[in-house]
Amino acid sequence: MLAIEVKLAPVADDHDTRHLHWLRNQVGDDLLDAVVITTGSAAYRRDDGIAVVPAALLGP
């Protein structure tokens, strides 16, 4: 399972990822990855393992 959450903020903070943490606690190892799509300019992986990807990197 892949979890994707979309936010209008340029940076994903702990408040923005709380639902992804909840889902991870519910499904355990069935969750392969969690991603937050943002309006920011850089892709990175947070210390908690959640990927942050700017919407602009998803396509034209």
Distance bins in CASP14 RR format, pairs under 12 A and 6 or more apart:
PFRMAT RR
TARGET T0000
AUTHOR 0000-0000-0000
RMODE 2
METHOD distances of the structure
MODEL  1
1 20 0 0 0 0 0 1 0 0 0 0 0
1 23 0 0 0 0 1 0 0 0 0 0 0
1 24 0 0 0 0 1 0 0 0 0 0 0
1 26 0 0 0 0 0 1 0 0 0 0 0
1 27 1 0 0 1 0 0 0 0 0 0 0
1 28 0 0 0 0 1 0 0 0 0 0 0
1 29 0 0 0 0 1 0 0 0 0 0 0
1 30 1 0 1 0 0 0 0 0 0 0 0
1 31 1 0 1 0 0 0 0 0 0 0 0
1 32 1 0 0 1 0 0 0 0 0 0 0
1 33 0 0 0 0 1 0 0 0 0 0 0
1 34 0 0 0 0 1 0 0 0 0 0 0
1 35 0 0 0 0 0 1 0 0 0 0 0
2 20 0 0 0 0 0 1 0 0 0 0 0
2 23 0 0 0 0 0 1 0 0 0 0 0
2 24 0 0 0 0 0 1 0 0 0 0 0
2 27 0 0 0 0 0 1 0 0 0 0 0
2 30 0 0 0 0 0 1 0 0 0 0 0
2 31 1 0 0 1 0 0 0 0 0 0 0
2 32 1 0 1 0 0 0 0 0 0 0 0
2 33 1 0 1 0 0 0 0 0 0 0 0
2 34 1 0 0 1 0 0 0 0 0 0 0
2 35 1 0 0 1 0 0 0 0 0 0 0
2 50 0 0 0 0 0 1 0 0 0 0 0
2 51 0 0 0 0 0 1 0 0 0 0 0
3 17 0 0 0 0 0 1 0 0 0 0 0
3 19 0 0 0 0 1 0 0 0 0 0 0
3 20 1 0 1 0 0 0 0 0 0 0 0
3 21 0 0 0 0 0 1 0 0 0 0 0
3 22 0 0 0 0 1 0 0 0 0 0 0
3 23 1 0 1 0 0 0 0 0 0 0 0
3 24 1 0 0 1 0 0 0 0 0 0 0
3 25 0 0 0 0 0 1 0 0 0 0 0
3 26 0 0 0 0 0 1 0 0 0 0 0
3 27 0 0 0 0 1 0 0 0 0 0 0
3 28 0 0 0 0 0 1 0 0 0 0 0
3 30 0 0 0 0 0 1 0 0 0 0 0
3 31 1 0 0 1 0 0 0 0 0 0 0
3 32 0 0 0 0 1 0 0 0 0 0 0
3 33 1 0 0 1 0 0 0 0 0 0 0
3 34 1 0 1 0 0 0 0 0 0 0 0
3 35 1 0 0 1 0 0 0 0 0 0 0
3 36 0 0 0 0 1 0 0 0 0 0 0
3 37 0 0 0 0 0 1 0 0 0 0 0
3 49 0 0 0 0 0 1 0 0 0 0 0
3 50 0 0 0 0 1 0 0 0 0 0 0
3 51 0 0 0 0 0 1 0 0 0 0 0
4 12 0 0 0 0 0 1 0 0 0 0 0
4 17 0 0 0 0 0 1 0 0 0 0 0
4 19 0 0 0 0 0 1 0 0 0 0 0
4 20 0 0 0 0 1 0 0 0 0 0 0
4 23 0 0 0 0 0 1 0 0 0 0 0
4 31 0 0 0 0 0 1 0 0 0 0 0
4 32 0 0 0 0 0 1 0 0 0 0 0
4 33 0 0 0 0 1 0 0 0 0 0 0
4 34 1 0 0 1 0 0 0 0 0 0 0
4 35 1 0 1 0 0 0 0 0 0 0 0
4 36 1 0 0 1 0 0 0 0 0 0 0
4 37 1 0 0 1 0 0 0 0 0 0 0
4 38 0 0 0 0 0 1 0 0 0 0 0
4 50 0 0 0 0 0 1 0 0 0 0 0
4 51 0 0 0 0 1 0 0 0 0 0 0
4 52 0 0 0 0 0 1 0 0 0 0 0
4 53 0 0 0 0 1 0 0 0 0 0 0
4 55 0 0 0 0 0 1 0 0 0 0 0
4 58 0 0 0 0 0 1 0 0 0 0 0
5 12 0 0 0 0 1 0 0 0 0 0 0
5 15 0 0 0 0 0 1 0 0 0 0 0
5 16 1 0 0 1 0 0 0 0 0 0 0
5 17 1 0 0 1 0 0 0 0 0 0 0
5 18 0 0 0 0 1 0 0 0 0 0 0
5 19 1 0 0 1 0 0 0 0 0 0 0
5 20 1 0 1 0 0 0 0 0 0 0 0
5 21 0 0 0 0 0 1 0 0 0 0 0
5 22 0 0 0 0 0 1 0 0 0 0 0
5 23 0 0 0 0 1 0 0 0 0 0 0
5 24 0 0 0 0 0 1 0 0 0 0 0
5 33 0 0 0 0 0 1 0 0 0 0 0
5 34 1 0 0 1 0 0 0 0 0 0 0
5 35 1 0 0 1 0 0 0 0 0 0 0
5 36 1 0 1 0 0 0 0 0 0 0 0
5 37 1 0 0 1 0 0 0 0 0 0 0
5 38 0 0 0 0 1 0 0 0 0 0 0
5 50 0 0 0 0 1 0 0 0 0 0 0
5 51 0 0 0 0 0 1 0 0 0 0 0
5 52 0 0 0 0 0 1 0 0 0 0 0
5 53 0 0 0 0 0 1 0 0 0 0 0
6 12 0 0 0 0 0 1 0 0 0 0 0
6 16 0 0 0 0 0 1 0 0 0 0 0
6 19 0 0 0 0 0 1 0 0 0 0 0
6 20 0 0 0 0 0 1 0 0 0 0 0
6 35 0 0 0 0 1 0 0 0 0 0 0
6 36 1 0 0 1 0 0 0 0 0 0 0
6 37 1 0 1 0 0 0 0 0 0 0 0
6 38 0 0 0 0 1 0 0 0 0 0 0
6 39 0 0 0 0 1 0 0 0 0 0 0
6 52 0 0 0 0 0 1 0 0 0 0 0
6 53 0 0 0 0 0 1 0 0 0 0 0
6 54 0 0 0 0 0 1 0 0 0 0 0
6 55 1 0 0 1 0 0 0 0 0 0 0
6 58 0 0 0 0 0 1 0 0 0 0 0
7 13 0 0 0 0 1 0 0 0 0 0 0
7 15 0 0 0 0 1 0 0 0 0 0 0
7 16 1 0 1 0 0 0 0 0 0 0 0
7 17 0 0 0 0 1 0 0 0 0 0 0
7 18 0 0 0 0 0 1 0 0 0 0 0
7 19 0 0 0 0 0 1 0 0 0 0 0
7 20 0 0 0 0 0 1 0 0 0 0 0
7 35 0 0 0 0 0 1 0 0 0 0 0
7 36 1 0 1 0 0 0 0 0 0 0 0
7 37 1 0 0 1 0 0 0 0 0 0 0
7 38 1 0 1 0 0 0 0 0 0 0 0
7 39 1 0 0 1 0 0 0 0 0 0 0
7 40 0 0 0 0 1 0 0 0 0 0 0
7 50 0 0 0 0 0 1 0 0 0 0 0
7 52 0 0 0 0 1 0 0 0 0 0 0
7 53 0 0 0 0 0 1 0 0 0 0 0
7 54 0 0 0 0 0 1 0 0 0 0 0
7 55 0 0 0 0 1 0 0 0 0 0 0
8 16 0 0 0 0 0 1 0 0 0 0 0
8 36 0 0 0 0 0 1 0 0 0 0 0
8 37 0 0 0 0 1 0 0 0 0 0 0
8 38 1 0 0 1 0 0 0 0 0 0 0
8 39 1 0 1 0 0 0 0 0 0 0 0
8 40 0 0 0 0 0 1 0 0 0 0 0
8 54 0 0 0 0 0 1 0 0 0 0 0
8 55 0 0 0 0 1 0 0 0 0 0 0
9 15 0 0 0 0 1 0 0 0 0 0 0
9 16 1 0 0 1 0 0 0 0 0 0 0
9 17 0 0 0 0 0 1 0 0 0 0 0
9 36 0 0 0 0 1 0 0 0 0 0 0
9 37 0 0 0 0 0 1 0 0 0 0 0
9 38 1 0 0 1 0 0 0 0 0 0 0
9 39 1 0 0 1 0 0 0 0 0 0 0
9 40 0 0 0 0 1 0 0 0 0 0 0
9 52 0 0 0 0 0 1 0 0 0 0 0
9 54 0 0 0 0 0 1 0 0 0 0 0
9 55 0 0 0 0 0 1 0 0 0 0 0
10 16 0 0 0 0 0 1 0 0 0 0 0
10 36 0 0 0 0 0 1 0 0 0 0 0
10 37 0 0 0 0 0 1 0 0 0 0 0
10 38 1 0 1 0 0 0 0 0 0 0 0
10 39 1 0 1 0 0 0 0 0 0 0 0
10 40 1 1 0 0 0 0 0 0 0 0 0
10 41 1 0 0 1 0 0 0 0 0 0 0
10 42 0 0 0 0 1 0 0 0 0 0 0
10 52 0 0 0 0 1 0 0 0 0 0 0
10 54 0 0 0 0 1 0 0 0 0 0 0
10 55 0 0 0 0 0 1 0 0 0 0 0
10 56 0 0 0 0 0 1 0 0 0 0 0
11 17 0 0 0 0 0 1 0 0 0 0 0
11 36 0 0 0 0 1 0 0 0 0 0 0
11 38 1 0 0 1 0 0 0 0 0 0 0
11 39 0 0 0 0 1 0 0 0 0 0 0
11 40 1 0 0 1 0 0 0 0 0 0 0
11 41 0 0 0 0 0 1 0 0 0 0 0
11 42 0 0 0 0 1 0 0 0 0 0 0
11 44 0 0 0 0 1 0 0 0 0 0 0
11 46 0 0 0 0 0 1 0 0 0 0 0
11 52 1 0 0 1 0 0 0 0 0 0 0
11 54 0 0 0 0 0 1 0 0 0 0 0
12 18 0 0 0 0 0 1 0 0 0 0 0
12 19 0 0 0 0 0 1 0 0 0 0 0
12 20 0 0 0 0 1 0 0 0 0 0 0
12 21 0 0 0 0 0 1 0 0 0 0 0
12 34 0 0 0 0 0 1 0 0 0 0 0
12 35 0 0 0 0 1 0 0 0 0 0 0
12 36 1 0 1 0 0 0 0 0 0 0 0
12 37 0 0 0 0 1 0 0 0 0 0 0
12 38 1 0 1 0 0 0 0 0 0 0 0
12 39 0 0 0 0 0 1 0 0 0 0 0
12 40 0 0 0 0 1 0 0 0 0 0 0
12 42 0 0 0 0 0 1 0 0 0 0 0
12 43 0 0 0 0 0 1 0 0 0 0 0
12 44 0 0 0 0 1 0 0 0 0 0 0
12 45 0 0 0 0 0 1 0 0 0 0 0
12 46 1 0 0 1 0 0 0 0 0 0 0
12 47 0 0 0 0 0 1 0 0 0 0 0
12 48 0 0 0 0 0 1 0 0 0 0 0
12 49 0 0 0 0 0 1 0 0 0 0 0
12 50 1 0 0 1 0 0 0 0 0 0 0
12 51 0 0 0 0 1 0 0 0 0 0 0
12 52 1 0 1 0 0 0 0 0 0 0 0
12 53 0 0 0 0 1 0 0 0 0 0 0
12 54 0 0 0 0 0 1 0 0 0 0 0
13 36 0 0 0 0 1 0 0 0 0 0 0
13 38 0 0 0 0 0 1 0 0 0 0 0
13 46 0 0 0 0 1 0 0 0 0 0 0
13 48 0 0 0 0 0 1 0 0 0 0 0
13 50 0 0 0 0 0 1 0 0 0 0 0
13 52 0 0 0 0 0 1 0 0 0 0 0
14 20 0 0 0 0 0 1 0 0 0 0 0
14 21 0 0 0 0 1 0 0 0 0 0 0
14 36 0 0 0 0 0 1 0 0 0 0 0
14 46 0 0 0 0 1 0 0 0 0 0 0
14 47 0 0 0 0 0 1 0 0 0 0 0
14 48 0 0 0 0 1 0 0 0 0 0 0
14 50 0 0 0 0 0 1 0 0 0 0 0
15 21 0 0 0 0 0 1 0 0 0 0 0
15 36 0 0 0 0 0 1 0 0 0 0 0
16 34 0 0 0 0 0 1 0 0 0 0 0
16 35 0 0 0 0 0 1 0 0 0 0 0
16 36 1 0 0 1 0 0 0 0 0 0 0
16 37 0 0 0 0 0 1 0 0 0 0 0
16 38 0 0 0 0 1 0 0 0 0 0 0
16 39 0 0 0 0 0 1 0 0 0 0 0
16 46 0 0 0 0 1 0 0 0 0 0 0
16 48 0 0 0 0 0 1 0 0 0 0 0
16 50 0 0 0 0 1 0 0 0 0 0 0
16 52 0 0 0 0 1 0 0 0 0 0 0
17 23 0 0 0 0 0 1 0 0 0 0 0
17 24 0 0 0 0 1 0 0 0 0 0 0
17 34 1 0 0 1 0 0 0 0 0 0 0
17 35 0 0 0 0 0 1 0 0 0 0 0
17 36 1 0 0 1 0 0 0 0 0 0 0
17 38 0 0 0 0 0 1 0 0 0 0 0
17 45 0 0 0 0 0 1 0 0 0 0 0
17 46 1 0 0 1 0 0 0 0 0 0 0
17 47 0 0 0 0 0 1 0 0 0 0 0
17 48 1 0 0 1 0 0 0 0 0 0 0
17 49 0 0 0 0 1 0 0 0 0 0 0
17 50 1 0 1 0 0 0 0 0 0 0 0
17 51 0 0 0 0 0 1 0 0 0 0 0
17 52 0 0 0 0 1 0 0 0 0 0 0
18 24 0 0 0 0 0 1 0 0 0 0 0
18 25 0 0 0 0 0 1 0 0 0 0 0
18 34 0 0 0 0 0 1 0 0 0 0 0
18 36 0 0 0 0 0 1 0 0 0 0 0
18 48 0 0 0 0 0 1 0 0 0 0 0
18 50 0 0 0 0 0 1 0 0 0 0 0
19 25 0 0 0 0 0 1 0 0 0 0 0
19 26 0 0 0 0 0 1 0 0 0 0 0
19 34 0 0 0 0 1 0 0 0 0 0 0
19 36 0 0 0 0 1 0 0 0 0 0 0
19 50 0 0 0 0 0 1 0 0 0 0 0
20 26 0 0 0 0 0 1 0 0 0 0 0
20 27 0 0 0 0 0 1 0 0 0 0 0
20 31 0 0 0 0 1 0 0 0 0 0 0
20 33 0 0 0 0 1 0 0 0 0 0 0
20 34 1 0 1 0 0 0 0 0 0 0 0
20 35 0 0 0 0 1 0 0 0 0 0 0
20 36 1 0 0 1 0 0 0 0 0 0 0
20 37 0 0 0 0 0 1 0 0 0 0 0
20 46 0 0 0 0 1 0 0 0 0 0 0
20 48 0 0 0 0 1 0 0 0 0 0 0
20 49 0 0 0 0 1 0 0 0 0 0 0
20 50 1 0 1 0 0 0 0 0 0 0 0
20 51 0 0 0 0 1 0 0 0 0 0 0
20 52 0 0 0 0 0 1 0 0 0 0 0
21 27 0 0 0 0 0 1 0 0 0 0 0
21 28 0 0 0 0 0 1 0 0 0 0 0
21 31 0 0 0 0 0 1 0 0 0 0 0
21 34 0 0 0 0 1 0 0 0 0 0 0
21 36 0 0 0 0 0 1 0 0 0 0 0
21 46 0 0 0 0 0 1 0 0 0 0 0
21 48 1 0 0 1 0 0 0 0 0 0 0
21 49 0 0 0 0 0 1 0 0 0 0 0
21 50 0 0 0 0 1 0 0 0 0 0 0
22 28 0 0 0 0 0 1 0 0 0 0 0
22 31 0 0 0 0 0 1 0 0 0 0 0
22 34 0 0 0 0 0 1 0 0 0 0 0
23 30 0 0 0 0 1 0 0 0 0 0 0
23 31 1 0 0 1 0 0 0 0 0 0 0
23 32 0 0 0 0 0 1 0 0 0 0 0
23 33 0 0 0 0 0 1 0 0 0 0 0
23 34 1 0 0 1 0 0 0 0 0 0 0
23 35 0 0 0 0 0 1 0 0 0 0 0
23 50 0 0 0 0 0 1 0 0 0 0 0
24 30 0 0 0 0 1 0 0 0 0 0 0
24 31 1 0 1 0 0 0 0 0 0 0 0
24 32 0 0 0 0 0 1 0 0 0 0 0
24 33 0 0 0 0 1 0 0 0 0 0 0
24 34 1 0 0 1 0 0 0 0 0 0 0
24 48 0 0 0 0 1 0 0 0 0 0 0
24 49 0 0 0 0 1 0 0 0 0 0 0
24 50 0 0 0 0 1 0 0 0 0 0 0
25 31 0 0 0 0 1 0 0 0 0 0 0
25 34 0 0 0 0 0 1 0 0 0 0 0
27 33 0 0 0 0 0 1 0 0 0 0 0
27 34 0 0 0 0 0 1 0 0 0 0 0
28 34 0 0 0 0 0 1 0 0 0 0 0
31 49 0 0 0 0 0 1 0 0 0 0 0
31 50 0 0 0 0 0 1 0 0 0 0 0
32 49 0 0 0 0 0 1 0 0 0 0 0
32 51 0 0 0 0 0 1 0 0 0 0 0
33 45 0 0 0 0 1 0 0 0 0 0 0
33 49 0 0 0 0 1 0 0 0 0 0 0
33 50 0 0 0 0 1 0 0 0 0 0 0
33 51 1 0 0 1 0 0 0 0 0 0 0
33 52 0 0 0 0 0 1 0 0 0 0 0
33 53 0 0 0 0 0 1 0 0 0 0 0
34 45 0 0 0 0 0 1 0 0 0 0 0
34 46 0 0 0 0 1 0 0 0 0 0 0
34 48 0 0 0 0 1 0 0 0 0 0 0
34 49 1 0 0 1 0 0 0 0 0 0 0
34 50 1 0 1 0 0 0 0 0 0 0 0
34 51 1 0 0 1 0 0 0 0 0 0 0
34 52 0 0 0 0 0 1 0 0 0 0 0
34 53 0 0 0 0 0 1 0 0 0 0 0
35 43 0 0 0 0 1 0 0 0 0 0 0
35 44 0 0 0 0 0 1 0 0 0 0 0
35 45 0 0 0 0 1 0 0 0 0 0 0
35 46 0 0 0 0 0 1 0 0 0 0 0
35 49 0 0 0 0 0 1 0 0 0 0 0
35 50 1 0 0 1 0 0 0 0 0 0 0
35 51 1 0 1 0 0 0 0 0 0 0 0
35 52 1 0 0 1 0 0 0 0 0 0 0
35 53 1 0 1 0 0 0 0 0 0 0 0
35 54 0 0 0 0 0 1 0 0 0 0 0
35 55 0 0 0 0 0 1 0 0 0 0 0
35 57 0 0 0 0 0 1 0 0 0 0 0
35 58 0 0 0 0 0 1 0 0 0 0 0
36 43 0 0 0 0 0 1 0 0 0 0 0
36 44 0 0 0 0 0 1 0 0 0 0 0
36 45 0 0 0 0 0 1 0 0 0 0 0
36 46 0 0 0 0 1 0 0 0 0 0 0
36 48 0 0 0 0 0 1 0 0 0 0 0
36 49 0 0 0 0 0 1 0 0 0 0 0
36 50 1 0 0 1 0 0 0 0 0 0 0
36 51 1 0 0 1 0 0 0 0 0 0 0
36 52 1 0 1 0 0 0 0 0 0 0 0
36 53 1 0 0 1 0 0 0 0 0 0 0
36 54 0 0 0 0 0 1 0 0 0 0 0
36 55 0 0 0 0 0 1 0 0 0 0 0
37 43 0 0 0 0 0 1 0 0 0 0 0
37 50 0 0 0 0 0 1 0 0 0 0 0
37 51 0 0 0 0 1 0 0 0 0 0 0
37 52 0 0 0 0 1 0 0 0 0 0 0
37 53 1 0 1 0 0 0 0 0 0 0 0
37 54 1 0 0 1 0 0 0 0 0 0 0
37 55 1 0 1 0 0 0 0 0 0 0 0
37 56 0 0 0 0 1 0 0 0 0 0 0
37 57 0 0 0 0 1 0 0 0 0 0 0
37 58 1 0 0 1 0 0 0 0 0 0 0
37 59 0 0 0 0 0 1 0 0 0 0 0
38 44 0 0 0 0 0 1 0 0 0 0 0
38 46 0 0 0 0 0 1 0 0 0 0 0
38 50 0 0 0 0 0 1 0 0 0 0 0
38 51 0 0 0 0 0 1 0 0 0 0 0
38 52 1 0 1 0 0 0 0 0 0 0 0
38 53 1 0 0 1 0 0 0 0 0 0 0
38 54 1 0 1 0 0 0 0 0 0 0 0
38 55 1 0 0 1 0 0 0 0 0 0 0
38 56 0 0 0 0 1 0 0 0 0 0 0
38 57 0 0 0 0 0 1 0 0 0 0 0
38 58 0 0 0 0 0 1 0 0 0 0 0
39 52 0 0 0 0 0 1 0 0 0 0 0
39 53 0 0 0 0 0 1 0 0 0 0 0
39 54 1 0 0 1 0 0 0 0 0 0 0
39 55 1 0 0 1 0 0 0 0 0 0 0
39 56 0 0 0 0 1 0 0 0 0 0 0
39 57 0 0 0 0 0 1 0 0 0 0 0
39 58 0 0 0 0 0 1 0 0 0 0 0
40 52 0 0 0 0 1 0 0 0 0 0 0
40 53 0 0 0 0 1 0 0 0 0 0 0
40 54 1 0 1 0 0 0 0 0 0 0 0
40 55 1 0 0 1 0 0 0 0 0 0 0
40 56 1 0 0 1 0 0 0 0 0 0 0
40 57 0 0 0 0 1 0 0 0 0 0 0
41 52 0 0 0 0 0 1 0 0 0 0 0
41 53 0 0 0 0 0 1 0 0 0 0 0
41 54 1 0 1 0 0 0 0 0 0 0 0
41 55 0 0 0 0 0 1 0 0 0 0 0
41 56 1 0 0 1 0 0 0 0 0 0 0
41 57 0 0 0 0 1 0 0 0 0 0 0
42 51 0 0 0 0 0 1 0 0 0 0 0
42 52 1 0 0 1 0 0 0 0 0 0 0
42 53 0 0 0 0 1 0 0 0 0 0 0
42 54 1 0 0 1 0 0 0 0 0 0 0
42 56 0 0 0 0 0 1 0 0 0 0 0
42 57 0 0 0 0 1 0 0 0 0 0 0
43 50 0 0 0 0 0 1 0 0 0 0 0
43 51 1 0 0 1 0 0 0 0 0 0 0
43 52 1 0 0 1 0 0 0 0 0 0 0
43 53 1 0 1 0 0 0 0 0 0 0 0
43 54 1 0 0 1 0 0 0 0 0 0 0
43 55 0 0 0 0 0 1 0 0 0 0 0
43 56 0 0 0 0 1 0 0 0 0 0 0
43 57 1 0 1 0 0 0 0 0 0 0 0
43 58 0 0 0 0 0 1 0 0 0 0 0
44 50 0 0 0 0 1 0 0 0 0 0 0
44 51 1 0 0 1 0 0 0 0 0 0 0
44 52 1 0 1 0 0 0 0 0 0 0 0
44 53 0 0 0 0 1 0 0 0 0 0 0
44 54 0 0 0 0 1 0 0 0 0 0 0
44 57 0 0 0 0 0 1 0 0 0 0 0
45 51 1 0 1 0 0 0 0 0 0 0 0
45 52 1 0 0 1 0 0 0 0 0 0 0
45 53 0 0 0 0 1 0 0 0 0 0 0
46 52 1 0 0 1 0 0 0 0 0 0 0
46 53 0 0 0 0 0 1 0 0 0 0 0
51 57 0 0 0 0 0 1 0 0 0 0 0
53 59 0 0 0 0 0 1 0 0 0 0 0
END
